[in-house]
Amino acid sequence: MIHNSLNRSIPKPYKAYTTDDAFLTESYKLLPKTKHKGIVNIVDSISTLFDILKITDGMTLSFHHHYRNGDLLLNMVLEVIKQKNIKNLTLAPSAIFPVHEPLVELIKNQNITKIYTNYVNGPVADAISKGQLKDYLIMDTHGGRARAIETGDISIDVAFVAASAADHLGNANGIDGQHPCGPLGYIYPDIHYAKHTVVVTDTILDKLTNNDISHQFIDYLIKVDQIGLSSGIESGTTQMTKDPIQLKIAKDTVRLIDELRLIKNGLSFQTGAGSTSIAVSHFLKEKMVANHIKGSFASGGITASLVDMYETGLFEKLYDVQSFDLKAIKSYQINKNHLLMDASMYANPFYKHNIASKLDIVILGATEIDLNFNVNVTTSSTNKLMGGSGGHSDTAYESKLTIITTNLVKSRISSIRKHIQTISTPGSSVDVVVTERGIAINPKRIDLLDALKSSNLNIITIEELYQMSIDIAGEPELYTPKDRVVGLIRYRDGSIIDSIYEVLH
């Protein structure tokens, strides 16, 4: 069922698949993993590979985003598609960044007519918002993408692996070579289930530090001049904020966690790479050091701030699905308990013991939040595509405590709204919203409200936060898009929870 973003009903997420063994065995039918004979063919170019595999109209090609805005592989493949004028292809990259602008031309020419991804930003997002993609954009979560591939919802003809180094047998990783990118967690479902898997690298060695990608799942190996830019991994903010408003939000977040008595031995924690999130990690580190606390693990896309906490002895392990900066990459190279986790291990909803399900606390951001705690991280306040859930709704659902941190007003627009443009994460998964003007607790979390009755923190309702924002910035206008649906937001279990609409030019 497709829900109109202006008049929607949202299905309530359920936990049957994480607690019921019978559900797992009866309903979650995995496709058989593709196993190869261990013989990897070395090919001289991507163009030659297209000829060998007879890549033609209507096929599905997949990619991963560990190089983020430094990725060069997707654009190399797009150039071959353009030269051969292949039409009606489906792309399934785990994320799309501004560097992938060449994709816009292929969308307009209908070389690419459908896209599955978890996140899209930049010129490609603008083109899709304007209705230039012939078919739908399907937005998955990180865990939902793994589920979709493993159950056959996304059927991949050829998976392309961008590796910083490989050996002559076809084993590969993301840490050796001149352009490391860190652990390659998001590509694991692809290499296991794609009909053909190709490692592309700029460095072939006799021996690798480790074989994160085993040659038994690889069919072809291609050497190129340069596979990616390590500097592009740090796209976006990876430094702690100096903004006094964001610092207050971070400090109040850690005070809240402390008052809930969750800063204790065995703590498990995840946060993003935004500047406020990094500040939360900084203040949490101070509190843990002062109280001699040692947590069990930190997880997610790993940042330098989490590496600092690990190397200070505050966590026993780091579970890393992708590195967000160069310090995280270095840590994965040298620290034995800095561990790769693949996308299913991270957050596949049909895996009972995924790492996200073991989280005590997750800190997440938001573009906008409504009075029912639904969160949008997919579109802007004017309904333009600009992001995606990634692991947002995966970890929000699974974690014991989900905290959204945000400025109450951003760019003179309220972050708290009666209605949001697009639902990325259902409010039933959100427990707390922390702003500089106050903290709102989801009324369903009576236990949290009881625990904070004597708190000196400014605990108020979401409605009061909304009124504050209106007093400051006025009533925000709800943008009315065109009627045409250009994208679907698919929840982690495969259900459609909202739509993305074509914008007015």
C-alpha positions in Angstrom: 0.0 0.0 0.0 1.4 3.4 -1.0 0.8 6.2 1.5 0.3 9.8 0.4 2.8 11.9 2.4 0.0 14.5 3.1 -2.6 12.1 4.4 -0.9 8.9 5.5 -1.3 6.0 7.8 1.8 4.2 8.9 2.0 0.4 9.6 3.2 -0.4 13.0 6.5 -2.2 12.9 6.5 -5.6 14.6 9.2 -7.8 16.2 7.9 -11.3 15.2 10.8 -11.8 12.9 13.4 -11.1 15.7 11.9 -13.3 18.4 10.1 -16.2 16.6 12.3 -19.1 15.3 9.3 -20.5 13.5 8.9 -17.3 11.5 12.5 -17.3 10.6 12.4 -20.9 9.3 9.0 -20.8 7.6 8.9 -17.3 6.2 12.4 -16.1 5.6 13.4 -18.4 2.7 17.0 -17.6 1.7 18.1 -18.2 -1.8 21.0 -20.6 -2.1 24.3 -18.8 -1.9 26.2 -18.8 -5.2 29.5 -20.7 -4.8 32.2 -20.7 -7.3 35.1 -23.2 -8.1 37.7 -20.8 -6.9 39.0 -20.0 -10.3 39.0 -16.2 -11.0 39.4 -14.9 -14.5 41.5 -11.8 -15.0 40.0 -9.4 -17.5 41.8 -6.5 -19.1 39.0 -3.9 -18.9 35.4 -3.3 -17.8 34.4 -3.0 -21.5 35.8 -6.5 -22.1 33.9 -7.8 -19.1 30.6 -6.4 -20.6 31.3 -8.4 -23.8 32.2 -11.6 -21.9 29.1 -11.5 -19.6 26.9 -10.2 -22.4 25.6 -7.4 -20.2 22.6 -6.1 -22.1 19.2 -4.3 -21.8 17.2 -4.9 -18.6 19.9 -6.3 -16.4 20.6 -5.3 -12.8 24.1 -4.1 -11.7 25.1 -3.5 -8.0 27.7 -1.5 -6.3 28.8 -0.5 -2.8 29.6 2.9 -1.3 32.7 2.4 0.9 34.5 5.1 -1.0 31.5 7.4 -0.6 32.2 10.7 -2.4 35.6 9.3 -3.5 34.1 6.4 -5.5 35.4 6.1 -9.1 34.1 2.6 -10.0 30.4 3.4 -10.6 31.4 6.2 -13.0 33.7 3.8 -14.9 30.9 1.4 -15.4 28.5 4.1 -16.4 30.9 5.2 -19.1 30.9 1.7 -20.6 27.1 1.6 -20.5 27.0 4.9 -22.3 29.5 3.8 -25.0 27.6 0.6 -25.6 24.2 2.4 -25.4 22.7 -0.3 -23.2 19.1 0.6 -22.2 16.7 0.0 -19.3 19.3 -1.1 -16.8 18.5 -1.3 -13.1 21.2 0.0 -10.7 21.4 -1.2 -7.1 24.2 0.8 -5.4 24.1 0.9 -1.6 24.4 4.7 -1.9 24.8 7.5 -4.4 26.9 10.7 -3.9 27.5 13.9 -5.8 30.6 12.3 -7.5 28.1 10.2 -9.4 26.8 13.1 -11.4 27.5 11.2 -14.8 24.5 9.0 -13.9 22.2 11.9 -14.6 22.8 11.8 -18.3 22.2 8.0 -18.4 18.9 8.5 -16.5 17.7 11.1 -19.0 18.7 8.8 -21.9 16.9 5.8 -20.3 20.1 3.8 -20.1 19.2 3.6 -16.4 15.5 3.4 -15.7 15.2 2.0 -12.2 17.3 2.4 -9.0 17.5 0.6 -5.7 19.5 2.4 -3.1 19.7 3.3 0.6 20.8 6.9 0.2 21.1 9.5 -2.6 22.4 13.0 -2.5 23.6 15.5 -5.1 22.8 15.9 -8.8 21.3 12.4 -9.1 18.9 13.2 -6.3 17.9 16.4 -8.0 17.3 14.6 -11.3 15.1 12.0 -9.6 13.1 14.7 -7.7 12.4 16.3 -11.1 10.9 13.1 -12.4 13.6 12.2 -14.8 13.9 8.5 -13.8 11.5 6.5 -15.9 10.7 3.8 -13.3 10.7 4.1 -9.5 13.5 4.8 -7.1 13.3 2.2 -4.3 14.8 3.4 -1.0 15.8 0.6 1.3 17.5 0.7 4.7 20.9 -0.8 5.1 19.5 -3.9 6.8 16.5 -3.9 4.4 18.8 -4.0 1.4 20.5 -7.1 2.7 17.2 -8.7 3.3 16.0 -7.8 -0.2 19.0 -9.3 -1.9 19.0 -12.5 0.2 15.3 -13.1 -0.4 15.4 -12.3 -4.1 13.5 -9.0 -3.9 16.6 -7.5 -5.6 18.0 -10.0 -8.1 21.5 -9.0 -9.2 23.1 -10.0 -12.5 26.5 -8.5 -11.9 28.0 -7.2 -8.6 31.0 -4.8 -8.8 33.4 -4.7 -5.8 35.6 -1.7 -5.5 38.6 -3.0 -3.5 41.7 -1.1 -2.6 43.8 -4.3 -3.2 43.5 -7.9 -4.4 45.8 -10.9 -4.8 46.2 -12.9 -8.0 43.6 -15.5 -6.7 40.9 -12.8 -6.5 40.9 -12.4 -2.7 40.4 -8.7 -1.8 40.1 -6.1 0.9 39.7 -2.4 1.5 42.9 -1.7 3.6 45.9 -2.6 1.4 47.1 -0.6 -1.5 47.5 3.2 -2.0 43.8 4.1 -1.6 42.3 2.2 1.3 38.6 2.6 2.3 38.2 0.3 5.3 36.0 -2.8 5.8 33.7 -3.7 2.9 30.6 -4.7 4.9 27.8 -3.5 2.6 28.9 -5.6 -0.4 28.6 -9.0 1.3 25.0 -9.8 0.3 25.9 -8.9 -3.3 28.9 -11.2 -3.6 27.0 -14.1 -2.1 23.9 -13.8 -4.2 24.8 -12.1 -7.5 24.9 -14.2 -10.6 28.4 -12.8 -11.3 30.8 -11.0 -9.1 33.7 -8.8 -10.2 36.5 -7.3 -8.1 37.9 -4.1 -9.5 41.1 -2.7 -8.0 44.2 -0.6 -8.7 46.6 -2.8 -6.7 47.3 -6.5 -7.1 49.6 -8.0 -4.5 51.2 -11.4 -3.9 49.8 -11.5 -0.3 47.1 -9.4 1.4 46.9 -8.3 5.1 43.6 -10.2 5.2 41.1 -11.7 2.8 37.9 -9.8 3.7 36.5 -10.8 0.3 37.1 -14.5 -0.4 38.0 -15.5 -4.0 35.5 -18.3 -3.7 32.7 -15.8 -4.4 34.5 -13.9 -7.1 34.3 -14.6 -10.9 36.4 -11.9 -12.4 39.3 -9.6 -11.5 40.0 -6.2 -13.3 42.9 -3.9 -12.6 42.3 -0.1 -13.3 44.5 3.0 -12.8 42.8 4.2 -9.7 39.8 2.7 -7.9 38.9 5.5 -5.5 39.9 8.6 -3.5 40.4 7.9 0.2 39.9 11.6 0.9 36.3 11.3 -0.5 35.3 9.0 2.4 35.3 12.0 4.7 32.5 13.7 2.8 30.4 15.6 5.2 31.3 16.7 8.7 33.6 14.4 10.6 34.8 16.9 13.2 33.3 17.8 16.6 31.1 20.8 16.4 32.1 24.2 17.9 28.6 25.5 17.7 27.3 26.4 21.2 23.8 25.2 20.4 24.9 21.8 19.2 27.3 21.5 22.1 24.4 22.1 24.5 22.4 19.5 22.7 25.2 17.0 23.0 25.8 17.7 26.7 22.1 17.4 27.5 22.0 14.1 25.6 24.8 12.7 27.8 23.2 14.1 30.9 19.9 12.4 29.9 21.7 9.0 29.3 23.4 9.4 32.7 20.2 10.2 34.6 18.6 7.1 33.0 21.6 5.1 34.5 22.6 3.7 31.2 26.3 4.7 31.5 27.3 1.5 33.0 29.7 -1.5 32.3 28.7 -3.4 29.3 27.2 -0.4 27.5 26.7 -0.8 23.7 26.5 2.4 21.7 26.1 3.7 18.1 26.2 7.2 16.7 26.6 8.8 13.3 29.3 11.0 11.7 27.5 14.3 12.1 29.2 17.0 14.2 26.6 16.9 17.0 26.9 13.1 17.2 30.6 13.3 17.5 30.2 15.8 20.3 27.9 13.3 22.1 30.7 10.7 21.8 33.2 13.2 23.2 31.1 14.0 26.3 30.1 10.4 26.8 33.9 9.5 26.7 34.5 12.1 29.5 31.7 10.5 31.6 32.9 7.0 31.1 36.5 7.8 31.9 35.5 9.7 35.1 33.3 6.7 36.3 35.7 3.9 35.2 33.1 2.5 32.8 33.9 -0.1 30.1 31.4 -0.7 27.5 30.9 -3.9 25.4 31.0 -2.4 21.9 30.4 0.5 19.6 29.1 -0.1 16.1 28.0 1.3 12.8 29.9 3.5 10.4 33.0 4.0 12.6 34.5 7.4 13.2 37.7 8.7 14.8 35.7 9.6 17.9 34.6 6.0 18.4 38.2 4.8 17.7 39.4 7.2 20.4 37.0 5.7 22.9 38.0 2.1 21.9 41.8 2.9 22.2 41.1 4.6 25.6 39.8 1.2 26.7 36.1 2.3 26.9 34.8 -0.4 24.5 35.9 -4.0 24.1 35.1 -4.1 20.4 34.2 -2.0 17.4 31.9 -3.5 14.8 32.5 -1.6 11.6 30.3 -1.9 8.4 32.1 1.1 6.8 34.8 3.6 7.9 33.8 7.3 7.9 37.3 8.7 8.1 41.0 7.8 7.7 41.6 7.2 11.4 38.9 4.6 11.4 40.5 2.9 8.4 43.9 2.8 10.2 42.3 1.4 13.3 40.8 -1.4 11.3 44.2 -2.2 9.9 46.0 -2.4 13.3 43.4 -3.2 16.1 42.5 -6.8 16.4 39.1 -6.1 18.0 38.1 -3.6 15.4 35.9 -6.0 13.4 34.2 -6.1 10.1 30.4 -6.6 10.2 28.6 -7.2 7.0 25.2 -5.6 6.2 23.2 -8.6 7.4 25.2 -9.0 10.6 24.6 -5.3 11.1 20.9 -4.9 10.7 19.1 -7.5 8.6 15.6 -7.5 10.3 15.3 -11.3 9.7 18.5 -12.1 11.6 17.6 -12.6 15.2 21.0 -11.7 16.6 22.0 -8.8 14.4 24.3 -6.3 16.0 21.7 -3.5 16.0 19.5 -5.6 18.2 22.1 -5.6 20.9 22.4 -1.8 21.1 21.6 -0.1 24.3 21.7 3.4 22.8 21.7 4.9 19.3 22.1 8.6 18.6 20.5 9.8 15.3 19.8 13.0 13.5 16.7 14.3 11.7 15.7 16.7 8.9 12.3 17.1 10.5 10.1 15.4 13.1 6.3 15.4 13.5 4.2 15.4 16.6 4.0 11.6 16.4 7.8 11.4 16.5 8.0 10.2 12.8 11.3 11.3 11.4 12.3 12.4 7.9 16.0 12.1 6.8 15.1 11.5 3.1 13.7 14.7 1.7 14.2 18.4 2.5 11.5 20.7 3.8 10.6 21.4 0.1 10.3 17.7 -0.6 13.5 17.5 -2.6 15.3 14.2 -2.3 18.5 14.7 -0.3 19.4 11.6 1.7 17.9 8.4 2.9 17.4 6.1 5.9 20.6 4.1 5.6 20.8 2.5 9.0 18.5 5.1 10.6 15.3 3.1 10.9 17.2 -0.2 11.4 18.9 1.0 14.6 16.0 3.1 15.7 13.8 0.0 15.8 16.4 -2.3 17.3 18.1 -0.2 20.0 16.8 -0.1 23.6 17.0 3.7 23.6 16.7 5.8 20.4 17.6 9.5 20.7 17.1 12.0 18.0 19.3 15.1 18.3 18.4 18.3 16.4 18.4 22.1 16.6 14.9 23.2 17.2 15.1 25.7 14.3 17.4 25.2 11.3 17.8 27.8 8.6 14.8 29.7 10.1 12.6 26.6 9.7 11.2 24.6 12.5 12.5 21.0 12.9 9.3 20.0 14.7 6.2 20.0 12.4 2.6 18.9 12.5 3.3 17.0 9.3 6.6 16.1 7.7 7.2 15.7 4.0 8.4 12.1 4.1 8.5 9.4 6.7 11.9 7.6 6.9 11.6 6.2 10.4 8.2 5.6 12.1 7.7 7.4 15.4 7.0 4.1 17.1 10.7 3.5 17.0 11.8 6.9 18.4 12.0 7.3 22.2 13.5 10.8 22.7 14.0 14.1 20.9 16.8 16.4 22.3 16.9 20.0 21.2 18.6 23.0 22.8 15.2 24.3 24.1 14.0 21.1 25.7 13.7 17.3 25.6 10.6 15.5 24.5 10.0 11.9 25.5 7.7 9.7 23.4 4.6 9.2 25.6 4.7 5.4 24.9 7.9 5.3 27.0 6.3 5.7 30.4 9.3 4.1 32.0 11.5 6.9 30.8 9.1 9.6 31.9 8.9 8.0 35.4 12.7 7.7 35.6 13.1 11.4 34.8 10.4 12.8 37.1 13.1 14.4 39.3 15.3 15.5 36.5 16.7 19.0 36.3 16.7 18.7 32.5 14.0 20.6 30.7 11.6 17.7 29.9 8.6 18.9 27.9 6.1 17.5 25.4 6.7 17.4 21.7 3.7 19.8 21.3 5.5 22.3 23.6 8.6 22.0 21.5 6.5 22.6 18.4 4.9 25.7 19.9 8.3 27.1 20.9 9.5 26.7 17.3 6.5 28.4 15.9 7.0 31.3 18.3 10.5 31.6 16.9 10.1 30.9 13.2 6.4 30.9 12.5 4.3 28.1 11.1 6.3 26.2 8.4 4.5 25.8 5.1 3.9 22.2 4.0 5.2 21.9 0.5 2.7 20.5 -2.0 4.5 18.4 -4.6 3.1 17.1 -7.9 0.9 14.0 -7.9 3.4 11.7 -9.6 5.3 9.3 -7.3 9.0 9.0 -8.3 10.2 6.9 -5.4 9.0 4.5 -2.7 10.4 4.2 0.8 10.6 0.6 1.7 10.8 -0.3 5.4 13.3 -2.8 6.6 10.9 -5.7 6.4 9.9 -4.9 2.8 6.7 -3.0 3.4 6.2 0.4 1.8 5.8 3.2 4.4 5.8 6.3 2.2 6.3 7.8 -1.2 8.5 10.4 -2.8 6.9 12.8 -5.1 8.1 14.7 -8.1 8.8 18.3 -7.2 7.5 21.4 -8.9 10.3 23.0 -11.0 
